[in-house]
Every structure is written in C-alpha cells, then in structure tokens.
Amino acid sequence: MMDFFLMSPPGRGWALRGRSNFRSREAAQVDARGARREWLALARAIEARGGTVVALPSPSEVLTGMPYAAECGQVVSRESAPPLFLLPRMMSAHRQEERAHWAPLARALGMEVVDPGVGIWEAHGDVATFEGVTLLFWGGRTTREGLDAAARYFPGAQLHLQVREPAFHGNMAVLPLPAVGRMLVCPEVLAPDSYAALVQRFGAERLLTVSEEEIRHYATNGLPMGRDLLAPSVVPERVVRLVESLGMRVVSLPMPELTEKGGGSSRCLVSRAWVDPARVVIPEAFRLSSVARELEADG
C-alpha cells in the first residue's frame, strides 16, 4: 500500500483571513514566502520517509485555508474498487468553496467522489486510525449529524468520540503512534464517556496523557512517519521526552508562519491515507517534484 498525502502549498499572496482558531485570532500577519518554505520542508520530509505527496496548488488567493489540507476531504480505500473521496462539509464560510477544487483532483486520481450530504463534517481532521479501528470525532466543528452521515462510508470497526473546547478537531485530542502501539491523549478535551471508550478498547496503559496546555502547543499535532514524529518546534519539551522514551525520534520543524501564526501543525497540513497504487493515477503536474519547482523559483 502507498502512504499517500494530499497537500496544498500556500499561494504567493497567502494571508490570514478567517482567523478562526486560537492562534490565528491574535497573530501578526504572515510572511507568505516563509510559509511556502515551511510547507515545502514538510512535504520533502514526508517523501524522504517513503510518503507520496500529491499537491494541489491554491487556485485562488482568497482560499487561504487550503494549505490546512486535513479538511480537504478523506480518502477511503476499498478492496475491489477505486478509493472513495469523501467531501468535507465545512463550518467556516471562508472554507466552503475549497471542496470544489479538491473534487476534480480526486476524480483525476481515479477516485469516486462522494458527498456525505448533511451536517458539518470536517473530514481528516476528525479521523484517525489505531489498531484497525477508525476513530471518528464530533463535537468541535463536526456535528453528530455530519459524523453519522460520513461514518457509513468507513469499513470495519469504529469508535465515535466527542471532543470539546478548546479542541475543535479530533486531531487535537488524540495522536496515534502506531509504530510503538501507543496514543497521546488529552482527556481534558474528550467527553468522559469517550475517554472511557478509548480505555476500554485499547487499555489505559497504552494511552499516554497530555494536558490542555500542551495541546495548545501542538502536543497531538505531529505527523508520525514510522518511528519519526514530524513536529513543530513549539511542541513542549516534556512531550518530546515522552515520545522519545518510547523509542521514537522527534524531528523538529520550525513553522512560525503556518503553525505559530496560522494555527495548523504538520498533521493539519495533510490528508493521509493508505491506497493501492494500482488504483490511483497521479498526474505529473500534481507530484511534489513538479509543484516544488514553482516554490523554489520564489526563493
């Protein structure tokens, strides 16, 4: 199976417009060129560890949320058919037009595009997998109605988990580390019955807790690539030591524009899936090698 990542680099005029999270709300204006360099460093780190990046250049300077591709949609692999691409149903008005640009790319890749149809569902930001179980989250921006509509497209075992503020996506509450069989979990932003469901399913000894203050510094938003965790440099030192005590390596990525100002970390910048390479066709224009040339030309 191919470790597959949908991404979208910031445009030349990238700016903070929606300012809809606790970082971006008070942040100074961003340096678009710096953000493009940060994005490319992450994309190259992913491919250096065996991932395949498919990059959709931003079609409009107005769509400034597109780099945070965790909300672009969700790829679901199927054994005897092309992958599904589940479109998001975004809460924020300034992001609702993004899916009109991701859907044609998904079709060009050979995927079947599906709209869950009702509710708010913010896609990969509210999806995780661990030990063969799909974790689907609601209660931040995704509504229960939206989750239920999307859930029917995911095969196999599922857990439906409720998050609460300040978490607005499940990827702020839970970070699976499959290479070492553990999860980082913030019980403070999970409903009590949802945390209890994780304990019952996986065992308390496999859930390593982090605090609400630590998730505000992206403790759960690193991107695991085997035994490497690609994480922003602002992740708290205690969390770094905790992850490294498991036999992993934390690869620190300075991301002042995309993370410290924009409010989205390495995990927020990708929609990840494992797909059969025989069932997707990647147009050359969307490969990282092609998109990188334009970013490098900017210096």
C-alpha positions as a Python dict, from the first residue, in 0.01 Angstrom:
ca = {
    (1, 'M'): (0, 0, 0),
    (2, 'M'): (110, 355, -74),
    (3, 'D'): (139, 603, 214),
    (4, 'F'): (-50, 884, 40),
    (5, 'F'): (-73, 1254, 136),
    (6, 'L'): (-293, 1523, -14),
    (7, 'M'): (-141, 1869, 41),
    (8, 'S'): (-176, 2224, -94),
    (9, 'P'): (105, 2483, -76),
    (10, 'P'): (27, 2839, 35),
    (11, 'G'): (-10, 3079, -256),
    (12, 'R'): (223, 3371, -316),
    (13, 'G'): (-29, 3604, -155),
    (14, 'W'): (-122, 3375, 134),
    (15, 'A'): (-262, 3565, 432),
    (16, 'L'): (-470, 3513, 744),
    (17, 'R'): (-830, 3597, 661),
    (18, 'G'): (-1063, 3365, 852),
    (19, 'R'): (-863, 3380, 1180),
    (20, 'S'): (-1085, 3108, 1325),
    (21, 'N'): (-855, 2939, 1577),
    (22, 'F'): (-689, 3045, 1900),
    (23, 'R'): (-351, 3105, 1733),
    (24, 'S'): (-454, 3292, 1421),
    (25, 'R'): (-710, 3505, 1602),
    (26, 'E'): (-444, 3727, 1760),
    (27, 'A'): (-150, 3662, 1527),
    (28, 'A'): (50, 3917, 1334),
    (29, 'Q'): (23, 3899, 956),
    (30, 'V'): (215, 3612, 796),
    (31, 'D'): (511, 3602, 560),
    (32, 'A'): (376, 3408, 261),
    (33, 'R'): (722, 3327, 126),
    (34, 'G'): (828, 3188, 463),
    (35, 'A'): (510, 2980, 480),
    (36, 'R'): (585, 2832, 138),
    (37, 'R'): (934, 2733, 253),
    (38, 'E'): (790, 2570, 566),
    (39, 'W'): (535, 2378, 360),
    (40, 'L'): (799, 2251, 119),
    (41, 'A'): (1027, 2139, 404),
    (42, 'L'): (741, 1932, 549),
    (43, 'A'): (645, 1784, 212),
    (44, 'R'): (1004, 1682, 145),
    (45, 'A'): (1039, 1533, 493),
    (46, 'I'): (732, 1319, 420),
    (47, 'E'): (866, 1194, 88),
    (48, 'A'): (1211, 1131, 239),
    (49, 'R'): (1038, 882, 471),
    (50, 'G'): (853, 696, 197),
    (51, 'G'): (535, 901, 164),
    (52, 'T'): (386, 1011, -166),
    (53, 'V'): (271, 1374, -175),
    (54, 'V'): (2, 1488, -419),
    (55, 'A'): (-3, 1868, -418),
    (56, 'L'): (-285, 2091, -537),
    (57, 'P'): (-163, 2448, -594),
    (58, 'S'): (-401, 2704, -447),
    (59, 'P'): (-639, 2816, -725),
    (60, 'S'): (-726, 3144, -552),
    (61, 'E'): (-558, 3384, -312),
    (62, 'V'): (-893, 3409, -134),
    (63, 'L'): (-891, 3038, -34),
    (64, 'T'): (-628, 3082, 236),
    (65, 'G'): (-744, 2775, 432),
    (66, 'M'): (-640, 2530, 161),
    (67, 'P'): (-289, 2462, 299),
    (68, 'Y'): (-458, 2302, 600),
    (69, 'A'): (-547, 2000, 391),
    (70, 'A'): (-667, 1785, 680),
    (71, 'E'): (-1005, 1936, 596),
    (72, 'C'): (-980, 1882, 218),
    (73, 'G'): (-1165, 1551, 238),
    (74, 'Q'): (-1098, 1190, 333),
    (75, 'V'): (-970, 908, 113),
    (76, 'V'): (-1116, 567, 200),
    (77, 'S'): (-959, 262, 37),
    (78, 'R'): (-1172, -25, -90),
    (79, 'E'): (-1055, -376, -173),
    (80, 'S'): (-1229, -423, -506),
    (81, 'A'): (-1298, -70, -628),
    (82, 'P'): (-1127, 266, -665),
    (83, 'P'): (-1085, 465, -343),
    (84, 'L'): (-1365, 688, -222),
    (85, 'F'): (-1303, 1057, -166),
    (86, 'L'): (-1545, 1188, 95),
    (87, 'L'): (-1600, 1559, 53),
    (88, 'P'): (-1595, 1781, 360),
    (89, 'R'): (-1888, 1989, 479),
    (90, 'M'): (-1708, 2281, 640),
    (91, 'M'): (-1837, 2500, 920),
    (92, 'S'): (-1650, 2820, 825),
    (93, 'A'): (-1793, 3008, 529),
    (94, 'H'): (-1448, 3114, 405),
    (95, 'R'): (-1350, 2746, 358),
    (96, 'Q'): (-1665, 2606, 200),
    (97, 'E'): (-1551, 2667, -159),
    (98, 'E'): (-1235, 2458, -119),
    (99, 'R'): (-1404, 2128, -192),
    (100, 'A'): (-1498, 2248, -541),
    (101, 'H'): (-1123, 2239, -618),
    (102, 'W'): (-1036, 1916, -439),
    (103, 'A'): (-1313, 1713, -604),
    (104, 'P'): (-1173, 1746, -960),
    (105, 'L'): (-829, 1643, -836),
    (106, 'A'): (-976, 1335, -668),
    (107, 'R'): (-1150, 1240, -992),
    (108, 'A'): (-827, 1293, -1188),
    (109, 'L'): (-661, 1050, -947),
    (110, 'G'): (-927, 791, -1031),
    (111, 'M'): (-1128, 820, -710),
    (112, 'E'): (-1504, 813, -667),
    (113, 'V'): (-1621, 1141, -511),
    (114, 'V'): (-1899, 1126, -250),
    (115, 'D'): (-2075, 1398, -52),
    (116, 'P'): (-2194, 1279, 293),
    (117, 'G'): (-2493, 1503, 231),
    (118, 'V'): (-2591, 1651, 568),
    (119, 'G'): (-2445, 1819, 873),
    (120, 'I'): (-2098, 1961, 930),
    (121, 'W'): (-1811, 1716, 876),
    (122, 'E'): (-1453, 1840, 868),
    (123, 'A'): (-1300, 1527, 719),
    (124, 'H'): (-948, 1407, 800),
    (125, 'G'): (-911, 1646, 1093),
    (126, 'D'): (-1176, 1433, 1264),
    (127, 'V'): (-1049, 1090, 1153),
    (128, 'A'): (-773, 871, 1297),
    (129, 'T'): (-691, 501, 1293),
    (130, 'F'): (-534, 278, 1556),
    (131, 'E'): (-502, -100, 1573),
    (132, 'G'): (-750, -149, 1289),
    (133, 'V'): (-1015, 78, 1445),
    (134, 'T'): (-1132, 400, 1279),
    (135, 'L'): (-1173, 683, 1529),
    (136, 'L'): (-1434, 939, 1418),
    (137, 'F'): (-1473, 1262, 1615),
    (138, 'W'): (-1751, 1516, 1660),
    (139, 'G'): (-1835, 1798, 1897),
    (140, 'G'): (-1576, 2055, 1793),
    (141, 'R'): (-1678, 2174, 1449),
    (142, 'T'): (-1808, 1844, 1314),
    (143, 'T'): (-2166, 1780, 1425),
    (144, 'R'): (-2306, 1443, 1528),
    (145, 'E'): (-2531, 1451, 1221),
    (146, 'G'): (-2228, 1510, 997),
    (147, 'L'): (-2031, 1230, 1162),
    (148, 'D'): (-2317, 981, 1125),
    (149, 'A'): (-2353, 1071, 755),
    (150, 'A'): (-1981, 1017, 689),
    (151, 'A'): (-1942, 710, 911),
    (152, 'R'): (-2136, 480, 678),
    (153, 'Y'): (-1856, 502, 422),
    (154, 'F'): (-1586, 368, 655),
    (155, 'P'): (-1550, -11, 666),
    (156, 'G'): (-1469, -210, 977),
    (157, 'A'): (-1466, -127, 1347),
    (158, 'Q'): (-1531, 233, 1455),
    (159, 'L'): (-1530, 441, 1773),
    (160, 'H'): (-1727, 766, 1774),
    (161, 'L'): (-1570, 1014, 2014),
    (162, 'Q'): (-1681, 1356, 2134),
    (163, 'V'): (-1434, 1642, 2173),
    (164, 'R'): (-1486, 1973, 2347),
    (165, 'E'): (-1324, 2315, 2354),
    (166, 'P'): (-1053, 2422, 2312),
    (167, 'A'): (-1021, 2123, 2075),
    (168, 'F'): (-1208, 2189, 1753),
    (169, 'H'): (-1095, 1869, 1579),
    (170, 'G'): (-1018, 1519, 1694),
    (171, 'N'): (-656, 1561, 1589),
    (172, 'M'): (-618, 1799, 1883),
    (173, 'A'): (-738, 1534, 2129),
    (174, 'V'): (-572, 1211, 2014),
    (175, 'L'): (-248, 1125, 1833),
    (176, 'P'): (-196, 756, 1746),
    (177, 'L'): (167, 643, 1735),
    (178, 'P'): (123, 310, 1555),
    (179, 'A'): (494, 225, 1533),
    (180, 'V'): (510, 191, 1912),
    (181, 'G'): (150, 90, 1985),
    (182, 'R'): (64, 397, 2192),
    (183, 'M'): (-157, 704, 2171),
    (184, 'L'): (-113, 1053, 2308),
    (185, 'V'): (-450, 1155, 2452),
    (186, 'C'): (-578, 1472, 2616),
    (187, 'P'): (-860, 1360, 2849),
    (188, 'E'): (-945, 1723, 2931),
    (189, 'V'): (-1087, 1779, 2581),
    (190, 'L'): (-1270, 1447, 2548),
    (191, 'A'): (-1616, 1380, 2686),
    (192, 'P'): (-1581, 1141, 2985),
    (193, 'D'): (-1764, 857, 2811),
    (194, 'S'): (-1541, 898, 2503),
    (195, 'Y'): (-1222, 874, 2708),
    (196, 'A'): (-1369, 571, 2886),
    (197, 'A'): (-1438, 411, 2546),
    (198, 'L'): (-1071, 454, 2448),
    (199, 'V'): (-958, 298, 2777),
    (200, 'Q'): (-1197, 6, 2737),
    (201, 'R'): (-1095, -61, 2376),
    (202, 'F'): (-717, -17, 2397),
    (203, 'G'): (-623, -29, 2767),
    (204, 'A'): (-518, 257, 2994),
    (205, 'E'): (-150, 160, 2973),
    (206, 'R'): (-145, 241, 2601),
    (207, 'L'): (-290, 590, 2643),
    (208, 'L'): (-29, 849, 2736),
    (209, 'T'): (-190, 1165, 2864),
    (210, 'V'): (-105, 1522, 2772),
    (211, 'S'): (-261, 1837, 2914),
    (212, 'E'): (-484, 2102, 2763),
    (213, 'E'): (-198, 2348, 2788),
    (214, 'E'): (28, 2106, 2599),
    (215, 'I'): (-219, 2060, 2313),
    (216, 'R'): (-225, 2439, 2275),
    (217, 'H'): (141, 2390, 2183),
    (218, 'Y'): (61, 2109, 1935),
    (219, 'A'): (141, 1808, 2152),
    (220, 'T'): (-103, 1596, 1949),
    (221, 'N'): (-49, 1755, 1608),
    (222, 'G'): (278, 1600, 1499),
    (223, 'L'): (282, 1369, 1197),
    (224, 'P'): (407, 1014, 1267),
    (225, 'M'): (618, 862, 989),
    (226, 'G'): (727, 523, 1118),
    (227, 'R'): (944, 593, 1423),
    (228, 'D'): (987, 960, 1333),
    (229, 'L'): (742, 1224, 1450),
    (230, 'L'): (749, 1533, 1228),
    (231, 'A'): (652, 1801, 1477),
    (232, 'P'): (662, 2180, 1500),
    (233, 'S'): (945, 2318, 1710),
    (234, 'V'): (699, 2458, 1969),
    (235, 'V'): (595, 2113, 2098),
    (236, 'P'): (662, 2114, 2476),
    (237, 'E'): (986, 1954, 2589),
    (238, 'R'): (804, 1715, 2824),
    (239, 'V'): (607, 1575, 2530),
    (240, 'V'): (925, 1544, 2322),
    (241, 'R'): (1090, 1344, 2601),
    (242, 'L'): (778, 1130, 2644),
    (243, 'V'): (766, 1038, 2275),
    (244, 'E'): (1139, 972, 2261),
    (245, 'S'): (1115, 747, 2568),
    (246, 'L'): (902, 517, 2350),
    (247, 'G'): (1187, 468, 2105),
    (248, 'M'): (1072, 731, 1857),
    (249, 'R'): (1259, 1034, 1726),
    (250, 'V'): (1101, 1379, 1725),
    (251, 'V'): (1204, 1570, 1413),
    (252, 'S'): (1163, 1936, 1500),
    (253, 'L'): (1040, 2159, 1215),
    (254, 'P'): (1042, 2539, 1264),
    (255, 'M'): (699, 2656, 1141),
    (256, 'P'): (648, 3013, 1266),
    (257, 'E'): (414, 3109, 981),
    (258, 'L'): (196, 2802, 928),
    (259, 'T'): (182, 2690, 1291),
    (260, 'E'): (262, 2968, 1534),
    (261, 'K'): (61, 3227, 1338),
    (262, 'G'): (-168, 3022, 1114),
    (263, 'G'): (-261, 2776, 1386),
    (264, 'G'): (-218, 2448, 1198),
    (265, 'S'): (60, 2197, 1255),
    (266, 'S'): (223, 1926, 1043),
    (267, 'R'): (-68, 1688, 1094),
    (268, 'C'): (-314, 1964, 998),
    (269, 'L'): (-137, 2021, 665),
    (270, 'V'): (-210, 1675, 522),
    (271, 'S'): (-495, 1439, 445),
    (272, 'R'): (-335, 1098, 477),
    (273, 'A'): (-448, 757, 353),
    (274, 'W'): (-307, 421, 253),
    (275, 'V'): (-411, 332, -101),
    (276, 'D'): (-343, 58, -353),
    (277, 'P'): (-101, 222, -600),
    (278, 'A'): (-261, 24, -883),
    (279, 'R'): (-592, 202, -821),
    (280, 'V'): (-473, 563, -843),
    (281, 'V'): (-311, 760, -1124),
    (282, 'I'): (-113, 1067, -1019),
    (283, 'P'): (-89, 1334, -1291),
    (284, 'E'): (266, 1465, -1315),
    (285, 'A'): (152, 1823, -1257),
    (286, 'F'): (42, 1734, -903),
    (287, 'R'): (354, 1547, -796),
    (288, 'L'): (574, 1722, -542),
    (289, 'S'): (866, 1736, -785),
    (290, 'S'): (657, 1949, -1022),
    (291, 'V'): (500, 2177, -763),
    (292, 'A'): (832, 2226, -584),
    (293, 'R'): (986, 2390, -889),
    (294, 'E'): (747, 2683, -864),
    (295, 'L'): (808, 2723, -491),
    (296, 'E'): (1185, 2710, -536),
    (297, 'A'): (1166, 2978, -804),
    (298, 'D'): (1035, 3216, -537),
    (299, 'G'): (1349, 3161, -328),
}
